[in-house]
Amino acid sequence: MTANQQLELGFNGTPRRVSGRRRESRVARAQWWFAQMRAVVAEAVAWPPADAAAAEQSLFPGLNRQIRL
């Protein structure tokens, strides 16, 4: 094992074998996923901003108590 590799252990305490082919498939899946996400962002619709809401004063029960010092 070189300094750049990570030690991985299986559930039964034996070291797992990590093949280069599996890593390639992970990279391929990640590339596919990010390509899909880029496509979603590229096709996103720019919605106009919503109008500002009217000012409203709300009363909450129990908040009308006076604080005595």
N, CA, C and O atoms as a Tinker XYZ file with bonds, in Angstrom:
   276  protein
     1  N      0.857000   -1.173000    0.000000    73     2
     2  CA     0.000000    0.000000    0.000000    64     1     3
     3  C      0.899000    1.231000    0.000000    63     2     4     5
     4  O      1.856000    1.314000    0.769000    81     3
     5  N      0.580000    2.179000   -0.867000    73     3     6
     6  CA     1.363000    3.409000   -0.938000    64     5     7
     7  C      0.777000    4.436000    0.008000    63     6     8     9
     8  O     -0.274000    4.208000    0.607000    81     7
     9  N      1.454000    5.566000    0.145000    73     7    10
    10  CA     1.021000    6.618000    1.063000    64     9    11
    11  C     -0.277000    7.274000    0.614000    63    10    12    13
    12  O     -0.974000    7.868000    1.436000    81    11
    13  N     -0.622000    7.183000   -0.674000    73    11    14
    14  CA    -1.816000    7.857000   -1.176000    64    13    15
    15  C     -3.069000    6.982000   -1.136000    63    14    16    17
    16  O     -4.144000    7.440000   -1.525000    81    15
    17  N     -2.957000    5.754000   -0.681000    73    15    18
    18  CA    -4.111000    4.862000   -0.635000    64    17    19
    19  C     -4.732000    4.884000    0.760000    63    18    20    21
    20  O     -4.050000    5.137000    1.753000    81    19
    21  N     -6.011000    4.620000    0.816000    73    19    22
    22  CA    -6.733000    4.573000    2.080000    64    21    23
    23  C     -6.959000    3.124000    2.466000    63    22    24    25
    24  O     -7.329000    2.302000    1.627000    81    23
    25  N     -6.738000    2.810000    3.732000    73    23    26
    26  CA    -6.964000    1.462000    4.226000    64    25    27
    27  C     -8.452000    1.272000    4.471000    63    26    28    29
    28  O     -9.059000    2.061000    5.194000    81    27
    29  N     -9.051000    0.247000    3.886000    73    27    30
    30  CA   -10.461000   -0.052000    4.080000    64    29    31
    31  C    -10.592000   -1.456000    4.625000    63    30    32    33
    32  O     -9.948000   -2.384000    4.135000    81    31
    33  N    -11.422000   -1.612000    5.635000    73    31    34
    34  CA   -11.657000   -2.913000    6.234000    64    33    35
    35  C    -13.087000   -3.332000    5.984000    63    34    36    37
    36  O    -13.996000   -2.502000    5.991000    81    35
    37  N    -13.289000   -4.629000    5.760000    73    35    38
    38  CA   -14.638000   -5.152000    5.581000    64    37    39
    39  C    -15.305000   -5.360000    6.938000    63    38    40    41
    40  O    -14.707000   -5.064000    7.973000    81    39
    41  N    -16.530000   -5.862000    6.941000    73    39    42
    42  CA   -17.256000   -6.060000    8.184000    64    41    43
    43  C    -16.692000   -7.205000    9.017000    63    42    44    45
    44  O    -16.825000   -7.196000   10.241000    81    43
    45  N    -16.076000   -8.175000    8.386000    73    43    46
    46  CA   -15.562000   -9.314000    9.144000    64    45    47
    47  C    -14.092000   -9.128000    9.534000    63    46    48    49
    48  O    -13.464000  -10.084000    9.991000    81    47
    49  N    -13.539000   -7.959000    9.372000    73    47    50
    50  CA   -12.178000   -7.677000    9.792000    64    49    51
    51  C    -11.124000   -7.956000    8.744000    63    50    52    53
    52  O     -9.947000   -7.678000    8.975000    81    51
    53  N    -11.506000   -8.497000    7.601000    73    51    54
    54  CA   -10.531000   -8.746000    6.544000    64    53    55
    55  C    -10.455000   -7.519000    5.633000    63    54    56    57
    56  O    -11.467000   -6.865000    5.381000    81    55
    57  N     -9.267000   -7.216000    5.149000    73    55    58
    58  CA    -9.138000   -6.055000    4.259000    64    57    59
    59  C     -9.911000   -6.265000    2.964000    63    58    60    61
    60  O     -9.920000   -7.363000    2.407000    81    59
    61  N    -10.556000   -5.208000    2.490000    73    59    62
    62  CA   -11.279000   -5.260000    1.219000    64    61    63
    63  C    -10.304000   -5.062000    0.077000    63    62    64    65
    64  O     -9.316000   -4.339000    0.204000    81    63
    65  N    -10.588000   -5.701000   -1.021000    73    63    66
    66  CA    -9.803000   -5.468000   -2.233000    64    65    67
    67  C    -10.537000   -4.442000   -3.072000    63    66    68    69
    68  O    -11.695000   -4.634000   -3.442000    81    67
    69  N     -9.853000   -3.361000   -3.364000    73    67    70
    70  CA   -10.450000   -2.306000   -4.181000    64    69    71
    71  C     -9.792000   -2.371000   -5.545000    63    70    72    73
    72  O     -8.589000   -2.148000   -5.680000    81    71
    73  N    -10.587000   -2.677000   -6.550000    73    71    74
    74  CA   -10.021000   -2.781000   -7.888000    64    73    75
    75  C    -10.090000   -1.431000   -8.580000    63    74    76    77
    76  O    -10.954000   -0.609000   -8.277000    81    75
    77  N     -9.190000   -1.214000   -9.495000    73    75    78
    78  CA    -9.186000    0.020000  -10.260000    64    77    79
    79  C    -10.420000    0.147000  -11.129000    63    78    80    81
    80  O    -10.870000    1.258000  -11.412000    81    79
    81  N    -10.976000   -0.985000  -11.560000    73    79    82
    82  CA   -12.165000   -0.962000  -12.420000    64    81    83
    83  C    -13.360000   -0.381000  -11.669000    63    82    84    85
    84  O    -14.137000    0.382000  -12.243000    81    83
    85  N    -13.512000   -0.730000  -10.403000    73    83    86
    86  CA   -14.628000   -0.201000   -9.625000    64    85    87
    87  C    -14.481000    1.304000   -9.463000    63    86    88    89
    88  O    -15.469000    2.034000   -9.540000    81    87
    89  N    -13.270000    1.772000   -9.242000    73    87    90
    90  CA   -13.035000    3.204000   -9.105000    64    89    91
    91  C    -13.412000    3.923000  -10.402000    63    90    92    93
    92  O    -13.994000    5.007000  -10.376000    81    91
    93  N    -13.074000    3.310000  -11.525000    73    91    94
    94  CA   -13.427000    3.916000  -12.815000    64    93    95
    95  C    -14.938000    4.024000  -12.966000    63    94    96    97
    96  O    -15.443000    5.017000  -13.490000    81    95
    97  N    -15.660000    3.003000  -12.508000    73    95    98
    98  CA   -17.114000    3.067000  -12.638000    64    97    99
    99  C    -17.691000    4.130000  -11.709000    63    98   100   101
   100  O    -18.685000    4.773000  -12.046000    81    99
   101  N    -17.078000    4.317000  -10.548000    73    99   102
   102  CA   -17.516000    5.390000   -9.644000    64   101   103
   103  C    -17.313000    6.746000  -10.299000    63   102   104   105
   104  O    -18.185000    7.614000  -10.245000    81   103
   105  N    -16.160000    6.914000  -10.913000    73   103   106
   106  CA   -15.861000    8.179000  -11.581000    64   105   107
   107  C    -16.835000    8.403000  -12.732000    63   106   108   109
   108  O    -17.320000    9.517000  -12.932000    81   107
   109  N    -17.122000    7.348000  -13.488000    73   107   110
   110  CA   -18.059000    7.467000  -14.607000    64   109   111
   111  C    -19.452000    7.834000  -14.112000    63   110   112   113
   112  O    -20.121000    8.679000  -14.707000    81   111
   113  N    -19.896000    7.198000  -13.018000    73   111   114
   114  CA   -21.213000    7.530000  -12.456000    64   113   115
   115  C    -21.244000    8.966000  -11.960000    63   114   116   117
   116  O    -22.235000    9.669000  -12.159000    81   115
   117  N    -20.172000    9.411000  -11.320000    73   115   118
   118  CA   -20.111000   10.790000  -10.828000    64   117   119
   119  C    -20.139000   11.767000  -11.991000    63   118   120   121
   120  O    -20.825000   12.787000  -11.931000    81   119
   121  N    -19.402000   11.463000  -13.044000    73   119   122
   122  CA   -19.419000   12.341000  -14.223000    64   121   123
   123  C    -20.808000   12.408000  -14.838000    63   122   124   125
   124  O    -21.256000   13.478000  -15.250000    81   123
   125  N    -21.496000   11.262000  -14.902000    73   123   126
   126  CA   -22.855000   11.239000  -15.441000    64   125   127
   127  C    -23.786000   12.083000  -14.574000    63   126   128   129
   128  O    -24.584000   12.868000  -15.086000    81   127
   129  N    -23.676000   11.910000  -13.244000    73   127   130
   130  CA   -24.547000   12.644000  -12.316000    64   129   131
   131  C    -24.351000   14.150000  -12.468000    63   130   132   133
   132  O    -25.328000   14.890000  -12.580000    81   131
   133  N    -23.113000   14.607000  -12.474000    73   131   134
   134  CA   -22.864000   16.047000  -12.566000    64   133   135
   135  C    -23.262000   16.582000  -13.934000    63   134   136   137
   136  O    -23.676000   17.736000  -14.040000    81   135
   137  N    -23.150000   15.777000  -14.976000    73   135   138
   138  CA   -23.624000   16.204000  -16.293000    64   137   139
   139  C    -25.144000   16.398000  -16.266000    63   138   140   141
   140  O    -25.660000   17.353000  -16.847000    81   139
   141  N    -25.856000   15.492000  -15.591000    73   139   142
   142  CA   -27.304000   15.629000  -15.457000    64   141   143
   143  C    -27.664000   16.894000  -14.684000    63   142   144   145
   144  O    -28.583000   17.617000  -15.070000    81   143
   145  N    -26.950000   17.164000  -13.598000    73   143   146
   146  CA   -27.235000   18.350000  -12.789000    64   145   147
   147  C    -26.928000   19.637000  -13.559000    63   146   148   149
   148  O    -27.656000   20.623000  -13.442000    81   147
   149  N    -25.853000   19.626000  -14.342000    73   147   150
   150  CA   -25.554000   20.802000  -15.176000    64   149   151
   151  C    -26.659000   21.037000  -16.195000    63   150   152   153
   152  O    -27.022000   22.180000  -16.469000    81   151
   153  N    -27.197000   19.952000  -16.761000    73   151   154
   154  CA   -28.290000   20.079000  -17.731000    64   153   155
   155  C    -29.536000   20.648000  -17.070000    63   154   156   157
   156  O    -30.226000   21.479000  -17.660000    81   155
   157  N    -29.829000   20.213000  -15.860000    73   155   158
   158  CA   -30.994000   20.735000  -15.133000    64   157   159
   159  C    -30.834000   22.222000  -14.880000    63   158   160   161
   160  O    -31.774000   22.992000  -15.075000    81   159
   161  N    -29.648000   22.631000  -14.446000    73   159   162
   162  CA   -29.404000   24.051000  -14.174000    64   161   163
   163  C    -29.485000   24.855000  -15.469000    63   162   164   165
   164  O    -30.025000   25.961000  -15.476000    81   163
   165  N    -28.957000   24.314000  -16.557000    73   163   166
   166  CA   -28.967000   25.030000  -17.832000    64   165   167
   167  C    -30.393000   25.223000  -18.349000    63   166   168   169
   168  O    -30.678000   26.221000  -19.012000    81   167
   169  N    -31.294000   24.277000  -18.052000    73   167   170
   170  CA   -32.666000   24.359000  -18.530000    64   169   171
   171  C    -33.616000   25.001000  -17.537000    63   170   172   173
   172  O    -34.824000   25.029000  -17.772000    81   171
   173  N    -33.095000   25.518000  -16.433000    73   171   174
   174  CA   -33.952000   26.110000  -15.403000    64   173   175
   175  C    -34.634000   27.363000  -15.938000    63   174   176   177
   176  O    -34.062000   28.113000  -16.728000    81   175
   177  N    -35.851000   27.570000  -15.497000    73   175   178
   178  CA   -36.632000   28.734000  -15.910000    64   177   179
   179  C    -36.373000   29.866000  -14.925000    63   178   180   181
   180  O    -36.427000   29.664000  -13.712000    81   179
   181  N    -36.096000   31.044000  -15.442000    73   179   182
   182  CA   -35.890000   32.211000  -14.586000    64   181   183
   183  C    -37.258000   32.839000  -14.307000    63   182   184   185
   184  O    -37.843000   33.479000  -15.181000    81   183
   185  N    -37.751000   32.659000  -13.114000    73   183   186
   186  CA   -39.045000   33.210000  -12.736000    64   185   187
   187  C    -38.882000   34.670000  -12.346000    63   186   188   189
   188  O    -37.873000   35.040000  -11.745000    81   187
   189  N    -39.867000   35.509000  -12.681000    73   187   190
   190  CA   -39.794000   36.903000  -12.232000    64   189   191
   191  C    -39.973000   36.956000  -10.716000    63   190   192   193
   192  O    -40.669000   36.115000  -10.147000    81   191
   193  N    -39.355000   37.931000  -10.062000    73   191   194
   194  CA   -39.493000   38.005000   -8.603000    64   193   195
   195  C    -40.946000   38.296000   -8.208000    63   194   196   197
   196  O    -41.668000   38.986000   -8.928000    81   195
   197  N    -41.350000   37.777000   -7.088000    73   195   198
   198  CA   -42.710000   38.002000   -6.594000    64   197   199
   199  C    -42.839000   39.439000   -6.095000    63   198   200   201
   200  O    -41.864000   40.055000   -5.665000    81   199
   201  N    -44.056000   39.954000   -6.160000    73   199   202
   202  CA   -44.311000   41.287000   -5.630000    64   201   203
   203  C    -44.103000   41.279000   -4.120000    63   202   204   205
   204  O    -44.272000   40.257000   -3.455000    81   203
   205  N    -43.732000   42.444000   -3.601000    73   203   206
   206  CA   -43.527000   42.552000   -2.164000    64   205   207
   207  C    -44.865000   42.380000   -1.456000    63   206   208   209
   208  O    -45.883000   42.910000   -1.902000    81   207
   209  N    -44.857000   41.654000   -0.376000    73   207   210
   210  CA   -46.083000   41.438000    0.386000    64   209   211
   211  C    -46.475000   42.720000    1.114000    63   210   212   213
   212  O    -45.616000   43.517000    1.491000    81   211
   213  N    -47.772000   42.910000    1.308000    73   211   214
   214  CA   -48.253000   44.088000    2.027000    64   213   215
   215  C    -47.841000   43.987000    3.489000    63   214   216   217
   216  O    -47.808000   42.898000    4.061000    81   215
   217  N    -47.530000   45.126000    4.085000    73   215   218
   218  CA   -47.155000   45.159000    5.495000    64   217   219
   219  C    -48.350000   44.724000    6.337000    63   218   220   221
   220  O    -49.485000   45.114000    6.063000    81   219
   221  N    -48.093000   43.929000    7.342000    73   219   222
   222  CA   -49.178000   43.395000    8.165000    64   221   223
   223  C    -48.731000   43.366000    9.609000    63   222   224   225
   224  O    -47.623000   42.926000    9.915000    81   223
   225  N    -49.582000   43.830000   10.486000    73   223   226
   226  CA   -49.259000   43.786000   11.903000    64   225   227
   227  C    -49.994000   42.606000   12.518000    63   226   228   229
   228  O    -51.214000   42.495000   12.389000    81   227
   229  N    -49.279000   41.752000   13.164000    73   227   230
   230  CA   -49.878000   40.568000   13.766000    64   229   231
   231  C    -49.786000   40.659000   15.277000    63   230   232   233
   232  O    -48.796000   41.142000   15.826000    81   231
   233  N    -50.810000   40.198000   15.927000    73   231   234
   234  CA   -50.810000   40.131000   17.388000    64   233   235
   235  C    -50.725000   38.675000   17.803000    63   234   236   237
   236  O    -51.461000   37.829000   17.295000    81   235
   237  N    -49.844000   38.396000   18.707000    73   235   238
   238  CA   -49.687000   37.041000   19.211000    64   237   239
   239  C    -50.241000   36.981000   20.624000    63   238   240   241
   240  O    -49.950000   37.864000   21.431000    81   239
   241  N    -51.021000   35.980000   20.941000    73   239   242
   242  CA   -51.571000   35.888000   22.289000    64   241   243
   243  C    -50.465000   35.755000   23.329000    63   242   244   245
   244  O    -49.507000   35.003000   23.154000    81   243
   245  N    -50.623000   36.500000   24.404000    73   243   246
   246  CA   -49.657000   36.409000   25.499000    64   245   247
   247  C    -48.514000   37.382000   25.375000    63   246   248   249
   248  O    -47.703000   37.464000   26.298000    81   247
   249  N    -48.396000   38.120000   24.300000    73   247   250
   250  CA   -47.272000   39.049000   24.143000    64   249   251
   251  C    -47.622000   40.462000   24.587000    63   250   252   253
   252  O    -46.812000   41.375000   24.424000    81   251
   253  N    -48.800000   40.658000   25.140000    73   251   254
   254  CA   -49.188000   41.992000   25.574000    64   253   255
   255  C    -48.919000   42.225000   27.051000    63   254   256   257
   256  O    -49.426000   43.187000   27.627000    81   255
   257  N    -48.153000   41.385000   27.651000    73   255   258
   258  CA   -47.807000   41.549000   29.086000    64   257   259
   259  C    -46.788000   42.655000   29.251000    63   258   260   261
   260  O    -45.953000   42.886000   28.376000    81   259
   261  N    -46.862000   43.329000   30.368000    73   259   262
   262  CA   -45.893000   44.375000   30.658000    64   261   263
   263  C    -44.794000   43.791000   31.543000    63   262   264   265
   264  O    -45.050000   42.946000   32.400000    81   263
   265  N    -43.596000   44.248000   31.322000    73   263   266
   266  CA   -42.458000   43.803000   32.125000    64   265   267
   267  C    -42.229000   44.830000   33.214000    63   266   268   269
   268  O    -42.064000   46.016000   32.929000    81   267
   269  N    -42.217000   44.388000   34.442000    73   267   270
   270  CA   -41.975000   45.287000   35.578000    64   269   271
   271  C    -40.533000   45.138000   36.011000    63   270   272   273
   272  O    -40.037000   44.026000   36.193000    81   271
   273  N    -39.874000   46.249000   36.170000    73   271   274
   274  CA   -38.474000   46.245000   36.604000    64   273   275
   275  C    -38.343000   46.588000   38.048000    63   274   276
   276  O    -37.230000   46.630000   38.574000    81   275
